[in-house]
Amino acid sequence: MYNTAIYRLRHIENDKGCLTIAESKNDVPFDIKRVYTITNVPTEEKRGFHAHSRLHQILICLSGSLKIFLDNGNETKTILLDKPYEGLYIGPMIWREMYDFESNTALMVLASDYYNEDEYIRDYDEFLKKANKLYL
Ligand code: T46
């Protein structure tokens, strides 16, 4: 699906544990301006339900697991994130829904820009209208 990809991040794994590396431009396709984490999500909770008009992000599941439903207005797919060295890239105009959080899940997100509520699309019908224009 366009504007989505799984990045297998460089990592060094040995009997001391696993060290994963994400350098701007070298490992992820944008300059990282913001990092945030999502933790302590109740297992029955769902998050997301929005798209971004401009933001690029990489989602890394540091521990536990979760599922992410992706929708570009034309096709959908669901990704299981459960490895600390796998980054799910989500670019602009992709609707995402996050669910099935295991109880110990820690999600880290690398973002290409500062938080700006104005570039969130939180209404699905508005998202569909904007996304469908991409196919005209
Ligand atoms: C995304 C998914 C993967 C801030 O004030 N600053 C921030 O940097 C962020 C990310 C959020 N917020 C505020 C906005 C809301 O009042 O924190 C509150 C919860 O955010 P939201 O409901 O958007 O959380 P999620 O888990 O639905 O979505 C988040 C990101 O917002 C979003 O960009 O792609 O994680």
Backbone and ligand atoms as CSV (ligand in chain L), in Angstrom:
chain,resi,resn,atom,element,x,y,z
A,1,MET,N,N,0.858,-1.194,0.000
A,1,MET,CA,C,0.000,0.000,0.000
A,1,MET,C,C,0.896,1.247,0.000
A,2,TYR,N,N,0.582,2.219,-0.894
A,2,TYR,CA,C,1.449,3.398,-0.966
A,2,TYR,C,C,1.470,4.117,0.389
A,3,ASN,N,N,2.589,4.793,0.661
A,3,ASN,CA,C,2.776,5.534,1.917
A,3,ASN,C,C,2.766,4.666,3.169
A,4,THR,N,N,2.980,3.350,3.000
A,4,THR,CA,C,3.200,2.484,4.159
A,4,THR,C,C,4.325,1.515,3.803
A,5,ALA,N,N,5.080,1.087,4.813
A,5,ALA,CA,C,6.153,0.111,4.572
A,5,ALA,C,C,6.635,-0.398,5.923
A,6,ILE,N,N,7.192,-1.603,5.891
A,6,ILE,CA,C,7.857,-2.110,7.096
A,6,ILE,C,C,9.357,-1.922,6.901
A,7,TYR,N,N,9.981,-1.231,7.832
A,7,TYR,CA,C,11.433,-1.072,7.825
A,7,TYR,C,C,12.026,-2.046,8.831
A,8,ARG,N,N,12.944,-2.880,8.347
A,8,ARG,CA,C,13.683,-3.738,9.281
A,8,ARG,C,C,14.902,-2.920,9.721
A,9,LEU,N,N,14.859,-2.428,10.929
A,9,LEU,CA,C,15.890,-1.498,11.406
A,9,LEU,C,C,17.172,-2.252,11.759
A,10,ARG,N,N,18.281,-1.548,11.592
A,10,ARG,CA,C,19.560,-2.142,11.995
A,10,ARG,C,C,19.486,-2.495,13.473
A,11,HIS,N,N,19.942,-3.690,13.826
A,11,HIS,CA,C,19.957,-4.040,15.241
A,11,HIS,C,C,21.097,-5.000,15.541
A,12,ILE,N,N,21.558,-4.910,16.771
A,12,ILE,CA,C,22.662,-5.755,17.222
A,12,ILE,C,C,22.108,-6.609,18.348
A,13,GLU,N,N,22.044,-7.907,18.058
A,13,GLU,CA,C,21.391,-8.819,19.001
A,13,GLU,C,C,22.427,-9.824,19.472
A,14,ASN,N,N,22.588,-9.958,20.763
A,14,ASN,CA,C,23.493,-10.980,21.313
A,14,ASN,C,C,23.006,-11.370,22.700
A,15,ASP,N,N,23.832,-12.099,23.443
A,15,ASP,CA,C,23.343,-12.584,24.745
A,15,ASP,C,C,23.174,-11.457,25.765
A,16,LYS,N,N,23.580,-10.216,25.378
A,16,LYS,CA,C,23.367,-9.071,26.278
A,16,LYS,C,C,22.048,-8.366,25.989
A,17,GLY,N,N,21.357,-8.802,24.898
A,17,GLY,CA,C,20.080,-8.169,24.550
A,17,GLY,C,C,20.076,-7.672,23.122
A,18,CYS,N,N,19.189,-6.748,22.838
A,18,CYS,CA,C,19.016,-6.263,21.465
A,18,CYS,C,C,19.075,-4.743,21.443
A,19,LEU,N,N,19.963,-4.194,20.625
A,19,LEU,CA,C,20.103,-2.747,20.469
A,19,LEU,C,C,19.662,-2.383,19.052
A,20,THR,N,N,18.698,-1.479,18.949
A,20,THR,CA,C,18.155,-1.118,17.630
A,20,THR,C,C,18.486,0.340,17.325
A,21,ILE,N,N,18.764,0.622,16.059
A,21,ILE,CA,C,19.257,1.948,15.654
A,21,ILE,C,C,18.302,2.584,14.656
A,22,ALA,N,N,17.968,3.864,14.886
A,22,ALA,CA,C,17.140,4.591,13.908
A,22,ALA,C,C,17.719,5.995,13.753
A,23,GLU,N,N,18.541,6.188,12.719
A,23,GLU,CA,C,19.131,7.500,12.444
A,23,GLU,C,C,18.321,8.176,11.342
A,24,SER,N,N,18.086,9.489,11.515
A,24,SER,CA,C,17.415,10.259,10.475
A,24,SER,C,C,18.123,10.049,9.153
A,25,LYS,N,N,17.338,9.877,8.112
A,25,LYS,CA,C,17.812,9.707,6.729
A,25,LYS,C,C,18.522,8.383,6.503
A,26,ASN,N,N,19.382,7.913,7.426
A,26,ASN,CA,C,20.095,6.651,7.216
A,26,ASN,C,C,19.188,5.440,7.391
A,27,ASP,N,N,18.317,5.493,8.403
A,27,ASP,CA,C,17.457,4.333,8.691
A,27,ASP,C,C,15.981,4.641,8.506
A,28,VAL,N,N,15.598,5.898,8.659
A,28,VAL,CA,C,14.194,6.286,8.456
A,28,VAL,C,C,14.176,7.418,7.422
A,29,PRO,N,N,13.112,7.499,6.603
A,29,PRO,CA,C,13.156,8.365,5.417
A,29,PRO,C,C,12.783,9.829,5.679
A,30,PHE,N,N,13.044,10.339,6.890
A,30,PHE,CA,C,12.748,11.748,7.172
A,30,PHE,C,C,13.597,12.192,8.358
A,31,ASP,N,N,13.675,13.497,8.568
A,31,ASP,CA,C,14.331,14.027,9.767
A,31,ASP,C,C,13.376,13.866,10.942
A,32,ILE,N,N,13.862,13.274,12.030
A,32,ILE,CA,C,13.002,13.039,13.204
A,32,ILE,C,C,12.952,14.334,14.024
A,33,LYS,N,N,11.729,14.895,14.175
A,33,LYS,CA,C,11.588,16.116,14.978
A,33,LYS,C,C,10.905,15.865,16.314
A,34,ARG,N,N,10.274,14.705,16.439
A,34,ARG,CA,C,9.505,14.440,17.668
A,34,ARG,C,C,9.479,12.938,17.915
A,35,VAL,N,N,9.581,12.573,19.183
A,35,VAL,CA,C,9.424,11.174,19.591
A,35,VAL,C,C,8.367,11.145,20.682
A,36,TYR,N,N,7.404,10.234,20.571
A,36,TYR,CA,C,6.460,10.042,21.673
A,36,TYR,C,C,6.218,8.555,21.885
A,37,THR,N,N,5.723,8.228,23.058
A,37,THR,CA,C,5.469,6.824,23.371
A,37,THR,C,C,4.017,6.642,23.791
A,38,ILE,N,N,3.521,5.446,23.582
A,38,ILE,CA,C,2.165,5.075,24.022
A,38,ILE,C,C,2.311,3.810,24.853
A,39,THR,N,N,1.895,3.866,26.104
A,39,THR,CA,C,2.058,2.746,27.038
A,39,THR,C,C,0.797,2.621,27.889
A,40,ASN,N,N,0.733,1.528,28.642
A,40,ASN,CA,C,-0.384,1.305,29.593
A,40,ASN,C,C,-1.754,1.348,28.926
A,41,VAL,N,N,-1.838,0.873,27.699
A,41,VAL,CA,C,-3.134,0.883,27.004
A,41,VAL,C,C,-3.945,-0.329,27.472
A,42,PRO,N,N,-5.145,-0.135,27.978
A,42,PRO,CA,C,-5.976,-1.279,28.355
A,42,PRO,C,C,-6.213,-2.178,27.135
A,43,THR,N,N,-6.222,-3.504,27.359
A,43,THR,CA,C,-6.241,-4.434,26.216
A,43,THR,C,C,-7.480,-4.260,25.335
A,44,GLU,N,N,-8.584,-3.816,25.897
A,44,GLU,CA,C,-9.802,-3.671,25.081
A,44,GLU,C,C,-9.874,-2.304,24.384
A,45,GLU,N,N,-8.885,-1.445,24.638
A,45,GLU,CA,C,-8.927,-0.069,24.112
A,45,GLU,C,C,-8.485,-0.025,22.643
A,46,LYS,N,N,-9.059,0.925,21.895
A,46,LYS,CA,C,-8.637,1.169,20.505
A,46,LYS,C,C,-8.201,2.618,20.406
A,47,ARG,N,N,-7.162,2.875,19.629
A,47,ARG,CA,C,-6.645,4.236,19.477
A,47,ARG,C,C,-6.499,4.542,17.988
A,48,GLY,N,N,-6.138,5.764,17.702
A,48,GLY,CA,C,-5.947,6.166,16.310
A,48,GLY,C,C,-7.233,6.768,15.760
A,49,PHE,N,N,-7.789,6.143,14.737
A,49,PHE,CA,C,-9.007,6.643,14.084
A,49,PHE,C,C,-8.779,8.040,13.504
A,50,HIS,N,N,-7.694,8.168,12.787
A,50,HIS,CA,C,-7.402,9.430,12.101
A,50,HIS,C,C,-6.359,9.166,11.012
A,51,ALA,N,N,-6.178,10.179,10.188
A,51,ALA,CA,C,-5.072,10.198,9.216
A,51,ALA,C,C,-4.341,11.522,9.428
A,52,HIS,N,N,-3.197,11.648,8.795
A,52,HIS,CA,C,-2.464,12.916,8.819
A,52,HIS,C,C,-2.353,13.427,7.393
A,53,SER,N,N,-2.512,14.725,7.223
A,53,SER,CA,C,-2.401,15.234,5.849
A,53,SER,C,C,-0.943,15.407,5.423
A,54,ARG,N,N,-0.024,15.633,6.391
A,54,ARG,CA,C,1.371,15.868,5.988
A,54,ARG,C,C,2.402,15.010,6.724
A,55,LEU,N,N,2.064,14.488,7.889
A,55,LEU,CA,C,3.067,13.881,8.773
A,55,LEU,C,C,3.566,12.511,8.273
A,56,HIS,N,N,4.863,12.276,8.465
A,56,HIS,CA,C,5.467,10.959,8.245
A,56,HIS,C,C,5.853,10.400,9.613
A,57,GLN,N,N,5.591,9.110,9.826
A,57,GLN,CA,C,5.911,8.527,11.122
A,57,GLN,C,C,6.447,7.110,10.952
A,58,ILE,N,N,7.227,6.678,11.960
A,58,ILE,CA,C,7.637,5.281,12.076
A,58,ILE,C,C,7.190,4.793,13.453
A,59,LEU,N,N,6.421,3.714,13.478
A,59,LEU,CA,C,5.921,3.148,14.728
A,59,LEU,C,C,6.762,1.919,15.064
A,60,ILE,N,N,7.297,1.887,16.281
A,60,ILE,CA,C,8.129,0.761,16.717
A,60,ILE,C,C,7.552,0.202,18.018
A,61,CYS,N,N,7.255,-1.075,18.002
A,61,CYS,CA,C,6.698,-1.737,19.190
A,61,CYS,C,C,7.874,-2.264,20.018
A,62,LEU,N,N,8.206,-1.560,21.098
A,62,LEU,CA,C,9.391,-1.917,21.894
A,62,LEU,C,C,9.162,-3.173,22.717
A,63,SER,N,N,7.930,-3.371,23.184
A,63,SER,CA,C,7.600,-4.615,23.886
A,63,SER,C,C,6.114,-4.875,23.726
A,64,GLY,N,N,5.727,-6.149,23.905
A,64,GLY,CA,C,4.333,-6.513,23.717
A,64,GLY,C,C,3.978,-6.571,22.246
A,65,SER,N,N,2.739,-6.304,21.935
A,65,SER,CA,C,2.296,-6.340,20.535
A,65,SER,C,C,0.982,-5.580,20.398
A,66,LEU,N,N,0.711,-5.195,19.171
A,66,LEU,CA,C,-0.568,-4.561,18.837
A,66,LEU,C,C,-0.831,-4.772,17.360
A,67,LYS,N,N,-2.081,-4.564,16.970
A,67,LYS,CA,C,-2.423,-4.630,15.551
A,67,LYS,C,C,-2.744,-3.218,15.072
A,68,ILE,N,N,-2.424,-2.957,13.814
A,68,ILE,CA,C,-2.706,-1.654,13.220
A,68,ILE,C,C,-3.428,-1.864,11.898
A,69,PHE,N,N,-4.623,-1.331,11.830
A,69,PHE,CA,C,-5.427,-1.385,10.609
A,69,PHE,C,C,-5.109,-0.122,9.799
A,70,LEU,N,N,-4.773,-0.316,8.521
A,70,LEU,CA,C,-4.403,0.804,7.650
A,70,LEU,C,C,-5.375,0.872,6.479
A,71,ASP,N,N,-5.710,2.087,6.082
A,71,ASP,CA,C,-6.728,2.277,5.033
A,71,ASP,C,C,-6.317,3.509,4.228
A,72,ASN,N,N,-6.167,3.345,2.922
A,72,ASN,CA,C,-5.824,4.524,2.109
A,72,ASN,C,C,-7.050,5.057,1.357
A,73,GLY,N,N,-8.230,4.575,1.725
A,73,GLY,CA,C,-9.454,5.035,1.069
A,73,GLY,C,C,-9.831,4.157,-0.098
A,74,ASN,N,N,-8.911,3.285,-0.481
A,74,ASN,CA,C,-9.108,2.418,-1.640
A,74,ASN,C,C,-8.837,0.961,-1.296
A,75,GLU,N,N,-7.827,0.738,-0.448
A,75,GLU,CA,C,-7.515,-0.609,0.017
A,75,GLU,C,C,-7.131,-0.551,1.494
A,76,THR,N,N,-7.228,-1.711,2.144
A,76,THR,CA,C,-6.912,-1.779,3.578
A,76,THR,C,C,-5.957,-2.943,3.837
A,77,LYS,N,N,-5.245,-2.839,4.947
A,77,LYS,CA,C,-4.472,-3.996,5.407
A,77,LYS,C,C,-4.250,-3.871,6.907
A,78,THR,N,N,-3.948,-5.012,7.531
A,78,THR,CA,C,-3.721,-5.032,8.972
A,78,THR,C,C,-2.328,-5.570,9.242
A,79,ILE,N,N,-1.602,-4.858,10.108
A,79,ILE,CA,C,-0.222,-5.228,10.426
A,79,ILE,C,C,-0.151,-5.608,11.902
A,80,LEU,N,N,0.587,-6.685,12.196
A,80,LEU,CA,C,0.902,-7.026,13.583
A,80,LEU,C,C,2.295,-6.487,13.877
A,81,LEU,N,N,2.393,-5.613,14.874
A,81,LEU,CA,C,3.716,-5.099,15.271
A,81,LEU,C,C,4.112,-5.782,16.573
A,82,ASP,N,N,5.241,-6.506,16.549
A,82,ASP,CA,C,5.643,-7.234,17.763
A,82,ASP,C,C,7.152,-7.416,17.874
A,83,LYS,N,N,7.921,-6.642,17.063
A,83,LYS,CA,C,9.381,-6.777,17.134
A,83,LYS,C,C,10.013,-5.395,17.303
A,84,PRO,N,N,10.963,-5.255,18.241
A,84,PRO,CA,C,11.529,-3.923,18.518
A,84,PRO,C,C,12.413,-3.381,17.388
A,85,TYR,N,N,12.780,-4.253,16.433
A,85,TYR,CA,C,13.617,-3.810,15.320
A,85,TYR,C,C,12.811,-3.649,14.022
A,86,GLU,N,N,11.472,-3.701,14.134
A,86,GLU,CA,C,10.638,-3.465,12.955
A,86,GLU,C,C,9.935,-2.129,13.107
A,87,GLY,N,N,10.031,-1.281,12.088
A,87,GLY,CA,C,9.362,0.015,12.130
A,87,GLY,C,C,8.300,0.060,11.053
A,88,LEU,N,N,7.096,0.403,11.457
A,88,LEU,CA,C,6.026,0.567,10.461
A,88,LEU,C,C,6.007,2.036,10.038
A,89,TYR,N,N,6.352,2.271,8.774
A,89,TYR,CA,C,6.285,3.637,8.233
A,89,TYR,C,C,4.849,3.924,7.791
A,90,ILE,N,N,4.310,5.043,8.253
A,90,ILE,CA,C,2.992,5.503,7.791
A,90,ILE,C,C,3.152,6.953,7.330
A,91,GLY,N,N,2.936,7.175,6.067
A,91,GLY,CA,C,3.042,8.520,5.505
A,91,GLY,C,C,1.695,9.229,5.516
A,92,PRO,N,N,1.602,10.352,4.806
A,92,PRO,CA,C,0.364,11.134,4.774
A,92,PRO,C,C,-0.804,10.354,4.165
A,93,MET,N,N,-2.007,10.732,4.569
A,93,MET,CA,C,-3.268,10.257,3.986
A,93,MET,C,C,-3.467,8.746,4.124
A,94,ILE,N,N,-3.092,8.220,5.292
A,94,ILE,CA,C,-3.387,6.825,5.632
A,94,ILE,C,C,-4.175,6.824,6.946
A,95,TRP,N,N,-5.385,6.337,6.885
A,95,TRP,CA,C,-6.210,6.176,8.096
A,95,TRP,C,C,-5.649,5.023,8.912
A,96,ARG,N,N,-5.482,5.201,10.244
A,96,ARG,CA,C,-4.969,4.118,11.086
A,96,ARG,C,C,-5.832,3.907,12.329
A,97,GLU,N,N,-5.966,2.629,12.691
A,97,GLU,CA,C,-6.670,2.255,13.921
A,97,GLU,C,C,-5.801,1.228,14.632
A,98,MET,N,N,-5.569,1.427,15.923
A,98,MET,CA,C,-4.675,0.551,16.697
A,98,MET,C,C,-5.502,-0.188,17.740
A,99,TYR,N,N,-5.303,-1.496,17.844
A,99,TYR,CA,C,-6.121,-2.286,18.757
A,99,TYR,C,C,-5.372,-3.572,19.131
A,100,ASP,N,N,-6.012,-4.408,19.954
A,100,ASP,CA,C,-5.392,-5.664,20.423
A,100,ASP,C,C,-4.037,-5.426,21.079
A,101,PHE,N,N,-3.957,-4.399,21.907
A,101,PHE,CA,C,-2.713,-4.133,22.648
A,101,PHE,C,C,-2.527,-5.231,23.700
A,102,GLU,N,N,-1.378,-5.902,23.677
A,102,GLU,CA,C,-1.044,-6.792,24.794
A,102,GLU,C,C,-0.809,-5.919,26.021
A,103,SER,N,N,-0.924,-6.505,27.211
A,103,SER,CA,C,-0.941,-5.671,28.416
A,103,SER,C,C,0.380,-4.933,28.678
A,104,ASN,N,N,1.512,-5.479,28.219
A,104,ASN,CA,C,2.803,-4.827,28.493
A,104,ASN,C,C,3.328,-4.025,27.300
A,105,THR,N,N,2.448,-3.629,26.404
A,105,THR,CA,C,2.917,-3.043,25.139
A,105,THR,C,C,3.453,-1.617,25.310
A,106,ALA,N,N,4.622,-1.390,24.710
A,106,ALA,CA,C,5.204,-0.050,24.677
A,106,ALA,C,C,5.465,0.301,23.212
A,107,LEU,N,N,4.773,1.308,22.735
A,107,LEU,CA,C,4.920,1.746,21.341
A,107,LEU,C,C,5.704,3.051,21.331
A,108,MET,N,N,6.717,3.123,20.481
A,108,MET,CA,C,7.472,4.369,20.317
A,108,MET,C,C,7.226,4.871,18.901
A,109,VAL,N,N,6.998,6.172,18.768
A,109,VAL,CA,C,6.720,6.740,17.443
A,109,VAL,C,C,7.727,7.846,17.140
A,110,LEU,N,N,8.363,7.737,15.968
A,110,LEU,CA,C,9.270,8.762,15.461
A,110,LEU,C,C,8.482,9.576,14.444
A,111,ALA,N,N,8.472,10.894,14.596
A,111,ALA,CA,C,7.619,11.723,13.725
A,111,ALA,C,C,8.450,12.779,13.015
A,112,SER,N,N,8.002,13.135,11.823
A,112,SER,CA,C,8.754,14.078,10.977
A,112,SER,C,C,8.501,15.530,11.355
A,113,ASP,N,N,7.530,15.769,12.262
A,113,ASP,CA,C,7.240,17.171,12.602
A,113,ASP,C,C,6.678,17.272,14.008
A,114,TYR,N,N,6.607,18.520,14.482
A,114,TYR,CA,C,6.045,18.768,15.805
A,114,TYR,C,C,4.541,18.475,15.781
A,115,TYR,N,N,3.972,18.309,16.952
A,115,TYR,CA,C,2.538,18.059,17.061
A,115,TYR,C,C,1.759,19.247,16.516
A,116,ASN,N,N,0.800,18.958,15.637
A,116,ASN,CA,C,-0.030,20.027,15.067
A,116,ASN,C,C,-1.418,19.444,14.798
A,117,GLU,N,N,-2.350,19.729,15.682
A,117,GLU,CA,C,-3.695,19.141,15.567
A,117,GLU,C,C,-4.346,19.511,14.230
A,118,ASP,N,N,-3.941,20.652,13.635
A,118,ASP,CA,C,-4.574,21.106,12.386
A,118,ASP,C,C,-4.342,20.155,11.220
A,119,GLU,N,N,-3.280,19.338,11.292
A,119,GLU,CA,C,-3.065,18.449,10.138
A,119,GLU,C,C,-3.596,17.032,10.398
A,120,TYR,N,N,-4.319,16.849,11.510
A,120,TYR,CA,C,-5.029,15.585,11.745
A,120,TYR,C,C,-6.337,15.604,10.955
A,121,ILE,N,N,-6.704,14.464,10.379
A,121,ILE,CA,C,-8.044,14.291,9.802
A,121,ILE,C,C,-8.721,13.237,10.675
A,122,ARG,N,N,-9.630,13.662,11.519
A,122,ARG,CA,C,-10.223,12.745,12.505
A,122,ARG,C,C,-11.626,12.298,12.088
A,123,ASP,N,N,-12.126,12.824,10.998
A,123,ASP,CA,C,-13.453,12.437,10.517
A,123,ASP,C,C,-13.273,11.512,9.302
A,124,TYR,N,N,-13.827,10.276,9.389
A,124,TYR,CA,C,-13.567,9.290,8.333
A,124,TYR,C,C,-14.150,9.729,6.990
A,125,ASP,N,N,-15.338,10.355,6.985
A,125,ASP,CA,C,-15.929,10.790,5.711
A,125,ASP,C,C,-15.077,11.871,5.055
A,126,GLU,N,N,-14.570,12.773,5.887
A,126,GLU,CA,C,-13.679,13.826,5.347
A,126,GLU,C,C,-12.414,13.182,4.777
A,127,PHE,N,N,-11.880,12.171,5.488
A,127,PHE,CA,C,-10.703,11.454,4.997
A,127,PHE,C,C,-10.989,10.829,3.632
A,128,LEU,N,N,-12.147,10.138,3.532
A,128,LEU,CA,C,-12.480,9.458,2.272
A,128,LEU,C,C,-12.568,10.452,1.113
A,129,LYS,N,N,-13.212,11.609,1.373
A,129,LYS,CA,C,-13.332,12.611,0.308
A,129,LYS,C,C,-11.963,13.064,-0.159
A,130,LYS,N,N,-11.060,13.355,0.817
A,130,LYS,CA,C,-9.711,13.823,0.457
A,130,LYS,C,C,-8.920,12.714,-0.219
A,131,ALA,N,N,-9.038,11.477,0.298
A,131,ALA,CA,C,-8.279,10.355,-0.263
A,131,ALA,C,C,-8.746,10.049,-1.678
A,132,ASN,N,N,-10.052,10.102,-1.903
A,132,ASN,CA,C,-10.577,9.759,-3.226
A,132,ASN,C,C,-10.132,10.746,-4.286
A,133,LYS,N,N,-9.870,12.009,-3.855
A,133,LYS,CA,C,-9.351,12.990,-4.824
A,133,LYS,C,C,-8.004,12.553,-5.371
A,134,LEU,N,N,-7.259,11.755,-4.550
A,134,LEU,CA,C,-5.933,11.303,-4.984
A,134,LEU,C,C,-6.049,10.350,-6.168
A,135,TYR,N,N,-7.232,9.705,-6.334
A,135,TYR,CA,C,-7.366,8.709,-7.404
A,135,TYR,C,C,-7.994,9.288,-8.665
A,136,LEU,N,N,-8.423,10.577,-8.610
A,136,LEU,CA,C,-9.073,11.160,-9.798
A,136,LEU,C,C,-8.070,11.501,-10.880
L,1,T46,C1,C,-0.675,8.663,15.549
L,1,T46,C2,C,-0.819,7.498,16.455
L,1,T46,C3,C,0.084,6.360,16.074
L,1,T46,C4,C,-0.040,15.911,22.030
L,1,T46,O1,O,-0.365,16.905,22.741
L,1,T46,N1,N,1.199,15.854,21.467
L,1,T46,C5,C,1.598,14.798,20.704
L,1,T46,O2,O,2.745,14.768,20.220
L,1,T46,C6,C,0.666,13.719,20.485
L,1,T46,C7,C,1.052,12.535,19.635
L,1,T46,C8,C,-0.577,13.804,21.046
L,1,T46,N2,N,-0.925,14.884,21.813
L,1,T46,C9,C,-2.246,14.908,22.442
L,1,T46,C10,C,-3.429,14.998,21.493
L,1,T46,C11,C,-4.547,14.322,22.270
L,1,T46,O3,O,-5.161,15.274,23.120
L,1,T46,O4,O,-2.436,13.696,23.175
L,1,T46,C12,C,-3.799,13.297,23.143
L,1,T46,C13,C,-3.931,11.878,22.630
L,1,T46,O5,O,-3.600,11.870,21.221
L,1,T46,P1,P,-4.393,10.943,20.174
L,1,T46,O6,O,-5.784,10.757,20.620
L,1,T46,O7,O,-4.170,11.529,18.816
L,1,T46,O8,O,-3.614,9.562,20.343
L,1,T46,P2,P,-3.668,8.310,19.374
L,1,T46,O9,O,-3.013,7.194,20.096
L,1,T46,O10,O,-5.025,8.091,18.846
L,1,T46,O11,O,-2.747,8.728,18.122
L,1,T46,C14,C,-1.345,8.924,18.305
L,1,T46,C15,C,-0.884,10.158,17.546
L,1,T46,O12,O,-1.644,11.300,17.965
L,1,T46,C16,C,-1.040,9.997,16.068
L,1,T46,O13,O,-0.297,11.001,15.395
L,1,T46,O14,O,-0.429,8.502,14.367
L,1,T46,O15,O,-0.637,7.796,17.834
